[in-house]
Amino acid sequence: MEQELNDNAPRFSPEALARTEEIFKRYPPEHREAALMPILHLAQREFGGWLSPEALDYVARFMKLAPIRVHEVASFYTMYNLKRVGRYHIQVCTNISCWLCGSDAIVEALRARLGIGFGQTSADGRFTLAEVECLGACVNAPMLQINDDYHENLTPEKVVGIIDQLP
Ligand code: FES
């Protein structure tokens, strides 16, 4: 499989390949395709935080699946980014608990600070702003996620402070 890829095609690092072996062990060998979601997640981490068409094709070859099967999974779940995202992917929950606790003001503070709206990336490539459904942290609403980290019990002032402290 590897020889068929051109030099610029995405491919897993040796560390990621070792990780795939650990992932496959979680599933019965006759259902290797069940590992598709964690493999896509790994690919997204490996390939810059998003899944390009080339990355999806690579995963399809790697999993020995038809490309359409990989595309349909990657396009169904919102945790897979099919467009390039900034260095900081800010996902703001606007679902009911967060909305009741003030997510509108959080969104407004982010828009004013970053100069971008939902679905947009700042011109310097640092920030992508996304609106998401419940992230399961309703008890500490309103909240948002930046890359892998949750930030909870937010106020507009807090969220601006968090943004300004990012390296
Ligand atoms: S509604 Fe926002 S985390 Fe659940």
Residues whose N, C-alpha, C, O or C-beta is under 5 A from the ligand:
A	BS01	FES	C93 N95 I96 S97 C98 C134 L135 G136 A137 C138 A141
